Every structure is written in structure tokens, then in C-alpha cells.
Amino acid sequence: MSQRIIRRPEVEKLTGLSRSTVYRRMQNNEFPKPYPLGGRLVGWKESDIQNWINDRIKESEQAV
């Protein structure tokens, strides 16, 4: 199975979170950590981000 790696701008677009919020939540272990791609480049597995989004939706539905 192939895994798609996405960069920060796409992560921000998918989640609606700002760059600083993404990094703050990563620091607090509340957001998936990226994978090194070489040099200073990092990327996230799209499936990790989708799972994080789905978890937020589930939490929201349970709170109602």
C-alpha cells in the first residue's frame, strides 16, 4: 500500500489549523509528528492527518 506524504501547507488546508497551532499541538503531543524527508524538509503521512481529523469529528459527536 502506498502512503502519500503531504507538506505543511496541505496539512494546514486539510485541518484548518495555522502553522503555529500545528507546531504547538505537536509539542503537546496533540497532533501527529512529521517524518524527515531530507535536509530541513518534513512531511506528514496523509493517513495520519486523516485519522486525526476523524478523531476530532468523533470527539465532537460524542460531546453532543
PDBQT receptor file of N, H, CA, C and O in Angstrom, charges set to zero:
ATOM      1  N   MET A   1       0.848  -1.178   0.000  1.00  0.00    +0.000 N 
ATOM      2  CA  MET A   1       0.000   0.000   0.000  1.00  0.00    +0.000 C 
ATOM      3  C   MET A   1       0.891   1.238   0.000  1.00  0.00    +0.000 C 
ATOM      4  O   MET A   1       1.814   1.333   0.809  1.00  0.00    +0.000 OA
ATOM      5  N   SER A   2       0.633   2.165  -0.878  1.00  0.00    +0.000 N 
ATOM      6  H   SER A   2      -0.116   2.088  -1.536  1.00  0.00    +0.000 HD
ATOM      7  CA  SER A   2       1.454   3.373  -0.932  1.00  0.00    +0.000 C 
ATOM      8  C   SER A   2       0.924   4.407   0.058  1.00  0.00    +0.000 C 
ATOM      9  O   SER A   2      -0.282   4.537   0.268  1.00  0.00    +0.000 OA
ATOM     10  N   GLN A   3       1.837   5.115   0.643  1.00  0.00    +0.000 N 
ATOM     11  H   GLN A   3       2.817   5.010   0.473  1.00  0.00    +0.000 HD
ATOM     12  CA  GLN A   3       1.499   6.183   1.581  1.00  0.00    +0.000 C 
ATOM     13  C   GLN A   3       1.811   7.516   0.910  1.00  0.00    +0.000 C 
ATOM     14  O   GLN A   3       2.894   7.702   0.357  1.00  0.00    +0.000 OA
ATOM     15  N   ARG A   4       0.873   8.426   0.962  1.00  0.00    +0.000 N 
ATOM     16  H   ARG A   4      -0.007   8.275   1.411  1.00  0.00    +0.000 HD
ATOM     17  CA  ARG A   4       1.096   9.752   0.397  1.00  0.00    +0.000 C 
ATOM     18  C   ARG A   4       1.634  10.654   1.508  1.00  0.00    +0.000 C 
ATOM     19  O   ARG A   4       1.077  10.703   2.605  1.00  0.00    +0.000 OA
ATOM     20  N   ILE A   5       2.715  11.360   1.213  1.00  0.00    +0.000 N 
ATOM     21  H   ILE A   5       3.167  11.320   0.322  1.00  0.00    +0.000 HD
ATOM     22  CA  ILE A   5       3.300  12.312   2.152  1.00  0.00    +0.000 C 
ATOM     23  C   ILE A   5       2.858  13.711   1.730  1.00  0.00    +0.000 C 
ATOM     24  O   ILE A   5       2.947  14.085   0.560  1.00  0.00    +0.000 OA
ATOM     25  N   ILE A   6       2.381  14.471   2.710  1.00  0.00    +0.000 N 
ATOM     26  H   ILE A   6       2.309  14.168   3.660  1.00  0.00    +0.000 HD
ATOM     27  CA  ILE A   6       1.936  15.829   2.413  1.00  0.00    +0.000 C 
ATOM     28  C   ILE A   6       2.760  16.820   3.216  1.00  0.00    +0.000 C 
ATOM     29  O   ILE A   6       3.225  16.521   4.316  1.00  0.00    +0.000 OA
ATOM     30  N   ARG A   7       2.928  17.996   2.651  1.00  0.00    +0.000 N 
ATOM     31  H   ARG A   7       2.550  18.239   1.758  1.00  0.00    +0.000 HD
ATOM     32  CA  ARG A   7       3.718  19.047   3.290  1.00  0.00    +0.000 C 
ATOM     33  C   ARG A   7       2.824  19.954   4.115  1.00  0.00    +0.000 C 
ATOM     34  O   ARG A   7       1.598  19.878   4.030  1.00  0.00    +0.000 OA
ATOM     35  N   ARG A   8       3.438  20.808   4.909  1.00  0.00    +0.000 N 
ATOM     36  H   ARG A   8       4.433  20.870   4.978  1.00  0.00    +0.000 HD
ATOM     37  CA  ARG A   8       2.722  21.645   5.860  1.00  0.00    +0.000 C 
ATOM     38  C   ARG A   8       1.586  22.473   5.262  1.00  0.00    +0.000 C 
ATOM     39  O   ARG A   8       0.509  22.508   5.857  1.00  0.00    +0.000 OA
ATOM     40  N   PRO A   9       1.763  23.144   4.117  1.00  0.00    +0.000 N 
ATOM     41  CA  PRO A   9       0.634  23.925   3.595  1.00  0.00    +0.000 C 
ATOM     42  C   PRO A   9      -0.624  23.080   3.367  1.00  0.00    +0.000 C 
ATOM     43  O   PRO A   9      -1.736  23.550   3.606  1.00  0.00    +0.000 OA
ATOM     44  N   GLU A  10      -0.455  21.850   2.913  1.00  0.00    +0.000 N 
ATOM     45  H   GLU A  10       0.448  21.468   2.719  1.00  0.00    +0.000 HD
ATOM     46  CA  GLU A  10      -1.608  20.987   2.706  1.00  0.00    +0.000 C 
ATOM     47  C   GLU A  10      -2.185  20.518   4.043  1.00  0.00    +0.000 C 
ATOM     48  O   GLU A  10      -3.400  20.375   4.181  1.00  0.00    +0.000 OA
ATOM     49  N   VAL A  11      -1.314  20.279   5.027  1.00  0.00    +0.000 N 
ATOM     50  H   VAL A  11      -0.328  20.395   4.916  1.00  0.00    +0.000 HD
ATOM     51  CA  VAL A  11      -1.781  19.912   6.369  1.00  0.00    +0.000 C 
ATOM     52  C   VAL A  11      -2.650  21.043   6.922  1.00  0.00    +0.000 C 
ATOM     53  O   VAL A  11      -3.721  20.794   7.475  1.00  0.00    +0.000 OA
ATOM     54  N   GLU A  12      -2.187  22.275   6.771  1.00  0.00    +0.000 N 
ATOM     55  H   GLU A  12      -1.317  22.477   6.322  1.00  0.00    +0.000 HD
ATOM     56  CA  GLU A  12      -2.945  23.436   7.243  1.00  0.00    +0.000 C 
ATOM     57  C   GLU A  12      -4.288  23.537   6.525  1.00  0.00    +0.000 C 
ATOM     58  O   GLU A  12      -5.310  23.827   7.147  1.00  0.00    +0.000 OA
ATOM     59  N   LYS A  13      -4.283  23.300   5.228  1.00  0.00    +0.000 N 
ATOM     60  H   LYS A  13      -3.453  23.065   4.722  1.00  0.00    +0.000 HD
ATOM     61  CA  LYS A  13      -5.516  23.385   4.446  1.00  0.00    +0.000 C 
ATOM     62  C   LYS A  13      -6.515  22.306   4.872  1.00  0.00    +0.000 C 
ATOM     63  O   LYS A  13      -7.707  22.584   5.009  1.00  0.00    +0.000 OA
ATOM     64  N   LEU A  14      -6.035  21.081   5.081  1.00  0.00    +0.000 N 
ATOM     65  H   LEU A  14      -5.067  20.855   4.970  1.00  0.00    +0.000 HD
ATOM     66  CA  LEU A  14      -6.921  19.981   5.466  1.00  0.00    +0.000 C 
ATOM     67  C   LEU A  14      -7.497  20.156   6.864  1.00  0.00    +0.000 C 
ATOM     68  O   LEU A  14      -8.663  19.841   7.105  1.00  0.00    +0.000 OA
ATOM     69  N   THR A  15      -6.675  20.663   7.791  1.00  0.00    +0.000 N 
ATOM     70  H   THR A  15      -5.728  20.919   7.595  1.00  0.00    +0.000 HD
ATOM     71  CA  THR A  15      -7.101  20.745   9.191  1.00  0.00    +0.000 C 
ATOM     72  C   THR A  15      -7.728  22.077   9.558  1.00  0.00    +0.000 C 
ATOM     73  O   THR A  15      -8.501  22.158  10.513  1.00  0.00    +0.000 OA
ATOM     74  N   GLY A  16      -7.404  23.116   8.814  1.00  0.00    +0.000 N 
ATOM     75  H   GLY A  16      -6.776  23.050   8.039  1.00  0.00    +0.000 HD
ATOM     76  CA  GLY A  16      -7.865  24.452   9.175  1.00  0.00    +0.000 C 
ATOM     77  C   GLY A  16      -7.032  25.085  10.275  1.00  0.00    +0.000 C 
ATOM     78  O   GLY A  16      -7.387  26.145  10.790  1.00  0.00    +0.000 OA
ATOM     79  N   LEU A  17      -5.924  24.444  10.641  1.00  0.00    +0.000 N 
ATOM     80  H   LEU A  17      -5.635  23.583  10.223  1.00  0.00    +0.000 HD
ATOM     81  CA  LEU A  17      -5.048  24.957  11.695  1.00  0.00    +0.000 C 
ATOM     82  C   LEU A  17      -3.945  25.814  11.098  1.00  0.00    +0.000 C 
ATOM     83  O   LEU A  17      -3.502  25.582   9.973  1.00  0.00    +0.000 OA
ATOM     84  N   SER A  18      -3.512  26.800  11.858  1.00  0.00    +0.000 N 
ATOM     85  H   SER A  18      -3.873  26.988  12.771  1.00  0.00    +0.000 HD
ATOM     86  CA  SER A  18      -2.388  27.622  11.430  1.00  0.00    +0.000 C 
ATOM     87  C   SER A  18      -1.076  26.886  11.687  1.00  0.00    +0.000 C 
ATOM     88  O   SER A  18      -1.040  25.884  12.401  1.00  0.00    +0.000 OA
ATOM     89  N   ARG A  19      -0.013  27.395  11.099  1.00  0.00    +0.000 N 
ATOM     90  H   ARG A  19      -0.042  28.208  10.518  1.00  0.00    +0.000 HD
ATOM     91  CA  ARG A  19       1.307  26.799  11.281  1.00  0.00    +0.000 C 
ATOM     92  C   ARG A  19       1.683  26.743  12.758  1.00  0.00    +0.000 C 
ATOM     93  O   ARG A  19       2.140  25.709  13.245  1.00  0.00    +0.000 OA
ATOM     94  N   SER A  20       1.492  27.846  13.470  1.00  0.00    +0.000 N 
ATOM     95  H   SER A  20       1.120  28.686  13.075  1.00  0.00    +0.000 HD
ATOM     96  CA  SER A  20       1.882  27.873  14.884  1.00  0.00    +0.000 C 
ATOM     97  C   SER A  20       1.042  26.906  15.714  1.00  0.00    +0.000 C 
ATOM     98  O   SER A  20       1.553  26.301  16.657  1.00  0.00    +0.000 OA
ATOM     99  N   THR A  21      -0.231  26.752  15.380  1.00  0.00    +0.000 N 
ATOM    100  H   THR A  21      -0.646  27.242  14.614  1.00  0.00    +0.000 HD
ATOM    101  CA  THR A  21      -1.083  25.817  16.108  1.00  0.00    +0.000 C 
ATOM    102  C   THR A  21      -0.658  24.379  15.852  1.00  0.00    +0.000 C 
ATOM    103  O   THR A  21      -0.648  23.565  16.775  1.00  0.00    +0.000 OA
ATOM    104  N   VAL A  22      -0.309  24.057  14.619  1.00  0.00    +0.000 N 
ATOM    105  H   VAL A  22      -0.317  24.718  13.869  1.00  0.00    +0.000 HD
ATOM    106  CA  VAL A  22       0.178  22.713  14.290  1.00  0.00    +0.000 C 
ATOM    107  C   VAL A  22       1.393  22.384  15.145  1.00  0.00    +0.000 C 
ATOM    108  O   VAL A  22       1.445  21.324  15.769  1.00  0.00    +0.000 OA
ATOM    109  N   TYR A  23       2.370  23.284  15.180  1.00  0.00    +0.000 N 
ATOM    110  H   TYR A  23       2.328  24.145  14.673  1.00  0.00    +0.000 HD
ATOM    111  CA  TYR A  23       3.595  23.008  15.921  1.00  0.00    +0.000 C 
ATOM    112  C   TYR A  23       3.375  23.012  17.431  1.00  0.00    +0.000 C 
ATOM    113  O   TYR A  23       4.014  22.239  18.145  1.00  0.00    +0.000 OA
ATOM    114  N   ARG A  24       2.484  23.866  17.930  1.00  0.00    +0.000 N 
ATOM    115  H   ARG A  24       1.965  24.494  17.350  1.00  0.00    +0.000 HD
ATOM    116  CA  ARG A  24       2.178  23.872  19.363  1.00  0.00    +0.000 C 
ATOM    117  C   ARG A  24       1.503  22.561  19.767  1.00  0.00    +0.000 C 
ATOM    118  O   ARG A  24       1.834  21.984  20.803  1.00  0.00    +0.000 OA
ATOM    119  N   ARG A  25       0.561  22.093  18.954  1.00  0.00    +0.000 N 
ATOM    120  H   ARG A  25       0.293  22.562  18.113  1.00  0.00    +0.000 HD
ATOM    121  CA  ARG A  25      -0.115  20.829  19.268  1.00  0.00    +0.000 C 
ATOM    122  C   ARG A  25       0.838  19.646  19.159  1.00  0.00    +0.000 C 
ATOM    123  O   ARG A  25       0.725  18.692  19.929  1.00  0.00    +0.000 OA
ATOM    124  N   MET A  26       1.780  19.693  18.209  1.00  0.00    +0.000 N 
ATOM    125  H   MET A  26       1.872  20.468  17.584  1.00  0.00    +0.000 HD
ATOM    126  CA  MET A  26       2.787  18.631  18.124  1.00  0.00    +0.000 C 
ATOM    127  C   MET A  26       3.626  18.610  19.399  1.00  0.00    +0.000 C 
ATOM    128  O   MET A  26       3.921  17.542  19.936  1.00  0.00    +0.000 OA
ATOM    129  N   GLN A  27       4.005  19.782  19.877  1.00  0.00    +0.000 N 
ATOM    130  H   GLN A  27       3.765  20.649  19.441  1.00  0.00    +0.000 HD
ATOM    131  CA  GLN A  27       4.822  19.886  21.082  1.00  0.00    +0.000 C 
ATOM    132  C   GLN A  27       4.074  19.313  22.290  1.00  0.00    +0.000 C 
ATOM    133  O   GLN A  27       4.691  18.751  23.195  1.00  0.00    +0.000 OA
ATOM    134  N   ASN A  28       2.752  19.455  22.301  1.00  0.00    +0.000 N 
ATOM    135  H   ASN A  28       2.251  19.912  21.566  1.00  0.00    +0.000 HD
ATOM    136  CA  ASN A  28       1.922  18.947  23.396  1.00  0.00    +0.000 C 
ATOM    137  C   ASN A  28       1.421  17.522  23.138  1.00  0.00    +0.000 C 
ATOM    138  O   ASN A  28       0.553  17.027  23.856  1.00  0.00    +0.000 OA
ATOM    139  N   ASN A  29       1.971  16.870  22.113  1.00  0.00    +0.000 N 
ATOM    140  H   ASN A  29       2.677  17.273  21.530  1.00  0.00    +0.000 HD
ATOM    141  CA  ASN A  29       1.564  15.513  21.725  1.00  0.00    +0.000 C 
ATOM    142  C   ASN A  29       0.073  15.421  21.415  1.00  0.00    +0.000 C 
ATOM    143  O   ASN A  29      -0.573  14.422  21.733  1.00  0.00    +0.000 OA
ATOM    144  N   GLU A  30      -0.466  16.463  20.797  1.00  0.00    +0.000 N 
ATOM    145  H   GLU A  30       0.059  17.274  20.539  1.00  0.00    +0.000 HD
ATOM    146  CA  GLU A  30      -1.877  16.511  20.425  1.00  0.00    +0.000 C 
ATOM    147  C   GLU A  30      -2.065  16.495  18.911  1.00  0.00    +0.000 C 
ATOM    148  O   GLU A  30      -3.176  16.689  18.419  1.00  0.00    +0.000 OA
ATOM    149  N   PHE A  31      -0.984  16.266  18.175  1.00  0.00    +0.000 N 
ATOM    150  H   PHE A  31      -0.081  16.109  18.575  1.00  0.00    +0.000 HD
ATOM    151  CA  PHE A  31      -1.031  16.279  16.713  1.00  0.00    +0.000 C 
ATOM    152  C   PHE A  31       0.068  15.365  16.201  1.00  0.00    +0.000 C 
ATOM    153  O   PHE A  31       1.132  15.276  16.813  1.00  0.00    +0.000 OA
ATOM    154  N   PRO A  32      -0.174  14.677  15.075  1.00  0.00    +0.000 N 
ATOM    155  CA  PRO A  32       0.853  13.761  14.539  1.00  0.00    +0.000 C 
ATOM    156  C   PRO A  32       2.162  14.485  14.233  1.00  0.00    +0.000 C 
ATOM    157  O   PRO A  32       2.169  15.630  13.781  1.00  0.00    +0.000 OA
ATOM    158  N   LYS A  33       3.245  13.802  14.486  1.00  0.00    +0.000 N 
ATOM    159  H   LYS A  33       3.239  12.872  14.854  1.00  0.00    +0.000 HD
ATOM    160  CA  LYS A  33       4.569  14.352  14.188  1.00  0.00    +0.000 C 
ATOM    161  C   LYS A  33       4.933  14.056  12.724  1.00  0.00    +0.000 C 
ATOM    162  O   LYS A  33       4.523  13.036  12.170  1.00  0.00    +0.000 OA
ATOM    163  N   PRO A  34       5.704  14.956  12.110  1.00  0.00    +0.000 N 
ATOM    164  CA  PRO A  34       6.102  14.740  10.719  1.00  0.00    +0.000 C 
ATOM    165  C   PRO A  34       7.274  13.765  10.610  1.00  0.00    +0.000 C 
ATOM    166  O   PRO A  34       7.913  13.412  11.601  1.00  0.00    +0.000 OA
ATOM    167  N   TYR A  35       7.528  13.352   9.389  1.00  0.00    +0.000 N 
ATOM    168  H   TYR A  35       7.008  13.639   8.584  1.00  0.00    +0.000 HD
ATOM    169  CA  TYR A  35       8.647  12.468   9.074  1.00  0.00    +0.000 C 
ATOM    170  C   TYR A  35       9.698  13.275   8.325  1.00  0.00    +0.000 C 
ATOM    171  O   TYR A  35       9.357  14.082   7.460  1.00  0.00    +0.000 OA
ATOM    172  N   PRO A  36      10.970  13.068   8.647  1.00  0.00    +0.000 N 
ATOM    173  CA  PRO A  36      12.023  13.786   7.914  1.00  0.00    +0.000 C 
ATOM    174  C   PRO A  36      12.100  13.292   6.471  1.00  0.00    +0.000 C 
ATOM    175  O   PRO A  36      12.039  12.092   6.204  1.00  0.00    +0.000 OA
ATOM    176  N   LEU A  37      12.236  14.238   5.555  1.00  0.00    +0.000 N 
ATOM    177  H   LEU A  37      12.286  15.213   5.772  1.00  0.00    +0.000 HD
ATOM    178  CA  LEU A  37      12.329  13.903   4.131  1.00  0.00    +0.000 C 
ATOM    179  C   LEU A  37      13.712  14.189   3.565  1.00  0.00    +0.000 C 
ATOM    180  O   LEU A  37      13.973  13.929   2.391  1.00  0.00    +0.000 OA
ATOM    181  N   GLY A  38      14.585  14.716   4.386  1.00  0.00    +0.000 N 
ATOM    182  H   GLY A  38      14.373  14.928   5.341  1.00  0.00    +0.000 HD
ATOM    183  CA  GLY A  38      15.929  15.047   3.947  1.00  0.00    +0.000 C 
ATOM    184  C   GLY A  38      16.191  16.524   4.153  1.00  0.00    +0.000 C 
ATOM    185  O   GLY A  38      15.330  17.362   3.883  1.00  0.00    +0.000 OA
ATOM    186  N   GLY A  39      17.377  16.836   4.629  1.00  0.00    +0.000 N 
ATOM    187  H   GLY A  39      18.076  16.156   4.847  1.00  0.00    +0.000 HD
ATOM    188  CA  GLY A  39      17.697  18.226   4.916  1.00  0.00    +0.000 C 
ATOM    189  C   GLY A  39      16.729  18.753   5.958  1.00  0.00    +0.000 C 
ATOM    190  O   GLY A  39      16.519  18.124   6.995  1.00  0.00    +0.000 OA
ATOM    191  N   ARG A  40      16.146  19.899   5.685  1.00  0.00    +0.000 N 
ATOM    192  H   ARG A  40      16.316  20.410   4.843  1.00  0.00    +0.000 HD
ATOM    193  CA  ARG A  40      15.190  20.501   6.619  1.00  0.00    +0.000 C 
ATOM    194  C   ARG A  40      13.743  20.191   6.246  1.00  0.00    +0.000 C 
ATOM    195  O   ARG A  40      12.814  20.697   6.875  1.00  0.00    +0.000 OA
ATOM    196  N   LEU A  41      13.555  19.371   5.236  1.00  0.00    +0.000 N 
ATOM    197  H   LEU A  41      14.310  18.959   4.725  1.00  0.00    +0.000 HD
ATOM    198  CA  LEU A  41      12.205  19.054   4.772  1.00  0.00    +0.000 C 
ATOM    199  C   LEU A  41      11.547  17.994   5.638  1.00  0.00    +0.000 C 
ATOM    200  O   LEU A  41      12.168  17.000   6.013  1.00  0.00    +0.000 OA
ATOM    201  N   VAL A  42      10.272  18.225   5.950  1.00  0.00    +0.000 N 
ATOM    202  H   VAL A  42       9.766  19.033   5.646  1.00  0.00    +0.000 HD
ATOM    203  CA  VAL A  42       9.477  17.227   6.663  1.00  0.00    +0.000 C 
ATOM    204  C   VAL A  42       8.124  17.111   5.974  1.00  0.00    +0.000 C 
ATOM    205  O   VAL A  42       7.699  18.008   5.246  1.00  0.00    +0.000 OA
ATOM    206  N   GLY A  43       7.465  15.999   6.218  1.00  0.00    +0.000 N 
ATOM    207  H   GLY A  43       7.810  15.271   6.810  1.00  0.00    +0.000 HD
ATOM    208  CA  GLY A  43       6.128  15.790   5.681  1.00  0.00    +0.000 C 
ATOM    209  C   GLY A  43       5.354  14.855   6.587  1.00  0.00    +0.000 C 
ATOM    210  O   GLY A  43       5.934  14.114   7.379  1.00  0.00    +0.000 OA
ATOM    211  N   TRP A  44       4.055  14.898   6.462  1.00  0.00    +0.000 N 
ATOM    212  H   TRP A  44       3.584  15.500   5.818  1.00  0.00    +0.000 HD
ATOM    213  CA  TRP A  44       3.176  14.056   7.267  1.00  0.00    +0.000 C 
ATOM    214  C   TRP A  44       2.547  12.993   6.382  1.00  0.00    +0.000 C 
ATOM    215  O   TRP A  44       2.274  13.239   5.207  1.00  0.00    +0.000 OA
ATOM    216  N   LYS A  45       2.318  11.814   6.944  1.00  0.00    +0.000 N 
ATOM    217  H   LYS A  45       2.540  11.614   7.899  1.00  0.00    +0.000 HD
ATOM    218  CA  LYS A  45       1.551  10.816   6.207  1.00  0.00    +0.000 C 
ATOM    219  C   LYS A  45       0.118  11.319   6.142  1.00  0.00    +0.000 C 
ATOM    220  O   LYS A  45      -0.461  11.698   7.160  1.00  0.00    +0.000 OA
ATOM    221  N   GLU A  46      -0.445  11.323   4.957  1.00  0.00    +0.000 N 
ATOM    222  H   GLU A  46       0.026  11.016   4.130  1.00  0.00    +0.000 HD
ATOM    223  CA  GLU A  46      -1.810  11.798   4.784  1.00  0.00    +0.000 C 
ATOM    224  C   GLU A  46      -2.768  11.000   5.663  1.00  0.00    +0.000 C 
ATOM    225  O   GLU A  46      -3.727  11.553   6.201  1.00  0.00    +0.000 OA
ATOM    226  N   SER A  47      -2.512   9.711   5.808  1.00  0.00    +0.000 N 
ATOM    227  H   SER A  47      -1.733   9.262   5.372  1.00  0.00    +0.000 HD
ATOM    228  CA  SER A  47      -3.391   8.871   6.630  1.00  0.00    +0.000 C 
ATOM    229  C   SER A  47      -3.353   9.290   8.102  1.00  0.00    +0.000 C 
ATOM    230  O   SER A  47      -4.374   9.216   8.786  1.00  0.00    +0.000 OA
ATOM    231  N   ASP A  48      -2.189   9.728   8.601  1.00  0.00    +0.000 N 
ATOM    232  H   ASP A  48      -1.359   9.788   8.046  1.00  0.00    +0.000 HD
ATOM    233  CA  ASP A  48      -2.108  10.211   9.988  1.00  0.00    +0.000 C 
ATOM    234  C   ASP A  48      -2.971  11.451  10.178  1.00  0.00    +0.000 C 
ATOM    235  O   ASP A  48      -3.653  11.591  11.194  1.00  0.00    +0.000 OA
ATOM    236  N   ILE A  49      -2.940  12.343   9.206  1.00  0.00    +0.000 N 
ATOM    237  H   ILE A  49      -2.386  12.229   8.381  1.00  0.00    +0.000 HD
ATOM    238  CA  ILE A  49      -3.722  13.583   9.294  1.00  0.00    +0.000 C 
ATOM    239  C   ILE A  49      -5.210  13.256   9.182  1.00  0.00    +0.000 C 
ATOM    240  O   ILE A  49      -6.019  13.813   9.924  1.00  0.00    +0.000 OA
ATOM    241  N   GLN A  50      -5.578  12.371   8.273  1.00  0.00    +0.000 N 
ATOM    242  H   GLN A  50      -4.921  11.919   7.670  1.00  0.00    +0.000 HD
ATOM    243  CA  GLN A  50      -6.983  11.976   8.121  1.00  0.00    +0.000 C 
ATOM    244  C   GLN A  50      -7.503  11.327   9.393  1.00  0.00    +0.000 C 
ATOM    245  O   GLN A  50      -8.626  11.601   9.815  1.00  0.00    +0.000 OA
ATOM    246  N   ASN A  51      -6.695  10.467  10.009  1.00  0.00    +0.000 N 
ATOM    247  H   ASN A  51      -5.782  10.244   9.666  1.00  0.00    +0.000 HD
ATOM    248  CA  ASN A  51      -7.085   9.831  11.269  1.00  0.00    +0.000 C 
ATOM    249  C   ASN A  51      -7.275  10.869  12.368  1.00  0.00    +0.000 C 
ATOM    250  O   ASN A  51      -8.213  10.768  13.160  1.00  0.00    +0.000 OA
ATOM    251  N   TRP A  52      -6.395  11.863  12.424  1.00  0.00    +0.000 N 
ATOM    252  H   TRP A  52      -5.633  11.945  11.781  1.00  0.00    +0.000 HD
ATOM    253  CA  TRP A  52      -6.509  12.922  13.423  1.00  0.00    +0.000 C 
ATOM    254  C   TRP A  52      -7.818  13.697  13.224  1.00  0.00    +0.000 C 
ATOM    255  O   TRP A  52      -8.521  13.992  14.191  1.00  0.00    +0.000 OA
ATOM    256  N   ILE A  53      -8.138  14.023  11.978  1.00  0.00    +0.000 N 
ATOM    257  H   ILE A  53      -7.567  13.783  11.193  1.00  0.00    +0.000 HD
ATOM    258  CA  ILE A  53      -9.384  14.727  11.665  1.00  0.00    +0.000 C 
ATOM    259  C   ILE A  53     -10.582  13.872  12.076  1.00  0.00    +0.000 C 
ATOM    260  O   ILE A  53     -11.511  14.372  12.712  1.00  0.00    +0.000 OA
ATOM    261  N   ASN A  54     -10.566  12.598  11.720  1.00  0.00    +0.000 N 
ATOM    262  H   ASN A  54      -9.812  12.193  11.203  1.00  0.00    +0.000 HD
ATOM    263  CA  ASN A  54     -11.672  11.696  12.069  1.00  0.00    +0.000 C 
ATOM    264  C   ASN A  54     -11.856  11.587  13.580  1.00  0.00    +0.000 C 
ATOM    265  O   ASN A  54     -12.985  11.526  14.066  1.00  0.00    +0.000 OA
ATOM    266  N   ASP A  55     -10.760  11.562  14.315  1.00  0.00    +0.000 N 
ATOM    267  H   ASP A  55      -9.843  11.611  13.920  1.00  0.00    +0.000 HD
ATOM    268  CA  ASP A  55     -10.837  11.512  15.778  1.00  0.00    +0.000 C 
ATOM    269  C   ASP A  55     -11.492  12.781  16.327  1.00  0.00    +0.000 C 
ATOM    270  O   ASP A  55     -12.288  12.702  17.263  1.00  0.00    +0.000 OA
ATOM    271  N   ARG A  56     -11.172  13.943  15.764  1.00  0.00    +0.000 N 
ATOM    272  H   ARG A  56     -10.526  14.007  15.004  1.00  0.00    +0.000 HD
ATOM    273  CA  ARG A  56     -11.793  15.198  16.215  1.00  0.00    +0.000 C 
ATOM    274  C   ARG A  56     -13.302  15.171  15.952  1.00  0.00    +0.000 C 
ATOM    275  O   ARG A  56     -14.092  15.640  16.771  1.00  0.00    +0.000 OA
ATOM    276  N   ILE A  57     -13.689  14.620  14.807  1.00  0.00    +0.000 N 
ATOM    277  H   ILE A  57     -13.047  14.239  14.141  1.00  0.00    +0.000 HD
ATOM    278  CA  ILE A  57     -15.112  14.531  14.463  1.00  0.00    +0.000 C 
ATOM    279  C   ILE A  57     -15.824  13.612  15.461  1.00  0.00    +0.000 C 
ATOM    280  O   ILE A  57     -16.895  13.950  15.963  1.00  0.00    +0.000 OA
ATOM    281  N   LYS A  58     -15.226  12.449  15.746  1.00  0.00    +0.000 N 
ATOM    282  H   LYS A  58     -14.355  12.174  15.337  1.00  0.00    +0.000 HD
ATOM    283  CA  LYS A  58     -15.820  11.516  16.704  1.00  0.00    +0.000 C 
ATOM    284  C   LYS A  58     -15.980  12.151  18.079  1.00  0.00    +0.000 C 
ATOM    285  O   LYS A  58     -17.023  12.005  18.717  1.00  0.00    +0.000 OA
ATOM    286  N   GLU A  59     -14.944  12.857  18.537  1.00  0.00    +0.000 N 
ATOM    287  H   GLU A  59     -14.097  12.976  18.019  1.00  0.00    +0.000 HD
ATOM    288  CA  GLU A  59     -14.997  13.530  19.837  1.00  0.00    +0.000 C 
ATOM    289  C   GLU A  59     -16.120  14.554  19.868  1.00  0.00    +0.000 C 
ATOM    290  O   GLU A  59     -16.834  14.680  20.863  1.00  0.00    +0.000 OA
ATOM    291  N   SER A  60     -16.269  15.278  18.777  1.00  0.00    +0.000 N 
ATOM    292  H   SER A  60     -15.689  15.176  17.969  1.00  0.00    +0.000 HD
ATOM    293  CA  SER A  60     -17.301  16.308  18.694  1.00  0.00    +0.000 C 
ATOM    294  C   SER A  60     -18.684  15.678  18.738  1.00  0.00    +0.000 C 
ATOM    295  O   SER A  60     -19.575  16.199  19.408  1.00  0.00    +0.000 OA
ATOM    296  N   GLU A  61     -18.878  14.567  18.038  1.00  0.00    +0.000 N 
ATOM    297  H   GLU A  61     -18.153  14.144  17.494  1.00  0.00    +0.000 HD
ATOM    298  CA  GLU A  61     -20.173  13.895  18.007  1.00  0.00    +0.000 C 
ATOM    299  C   GLU A  61     -20.523  13.295  19.373  1.00  0.00    +0.000 C 
ATOM    300  O   GLU A  61     -21.693  13.257  19.755  1.00  0.00    +0.000 OA
ATOM    301  N   GLN A  62     -19.522  12.834  20.097  1.00  0.00    +0.000 N 
ATOM    302  H   GLN A  62     -18.572  12.865  19.787  1.00  0.00    +0.000 HD
ATOM    303  CA  GLN A  62     -19.764  12.243  21.417  1.00  0.00    +0.000 C 
ATOM    304  C   GLN A  62     -20.092  13.305  22.458  1.00  0.00    +0.000 C 
ATOM    305  O   GLN A  62     -20.756  13.020  23.454  1.00  0.00    +0.000 OA
ATOM    306  N   ALA A  63     -19.624  14.534  22.226  1.00  0.00    +0.000 N 
ATOM    307  H   ALA A  63     -19.085  14.766  21.417  1.00  0.00    +0.000 HD
ATOM    308  CA  ALA A  63     -19.857  15.616  23.185  1.00  0.00    +0.000 C 
ATOM    309  C   ALA A  63     -21.272  16.160  23.083  1.00  0.00    +0.000 C 
ATOM    310  O   ALA A  63     -21.724  16.874  23.978  1.00  0.00    +0.000 OA
ATOM    311  N   VAL A  64     -21.974  15.837  22.012  1.00  0.00    +0.000 N 
ATOM    312  H   VAL A  64     -21.607  15.258  21.285  1.00  0.00    +0.000 HD
ATOM    313  CA  VAL A  64     -23.330  16.379  21.799  1.00  0.00    +0.000 C 
ATOM    314  C   VAL A  64     -24.353  15.634  22.602  1.00  0.00    +0.000 C 
ATOM    315  O   VAL A  64     -25.539  15.956  22.542  1.00  0.00    +0.000 OA
TER     316      VAL A  64
